[in-house]
Amino acid sequence: MVATNWNTGAYAIGEGSLQRDIGGTALRTAAGFGIYVWGFALFPLLSSGVSEDLGRRPLYIVTGLLYWLFYFPIAK
């Protein structure tokens, strides 16, 4: 839960530079933020069945790698 709040803040901090650097509009950056939040709403619903079949450890490893993969590009 804490990581969700950190990532939301990281996206919100970069919203202005997204608009400035790549010519995005406020609507596009808000849409990106919305997709990000919807991912936190829908992924647990979709992954719960996988967790029941394979266990939690494989799911934690895969989601941890995906987290790093998608979060790494915004690090400076």
Beta strands, then each sheet from edge to edge (+ up, - down):
end
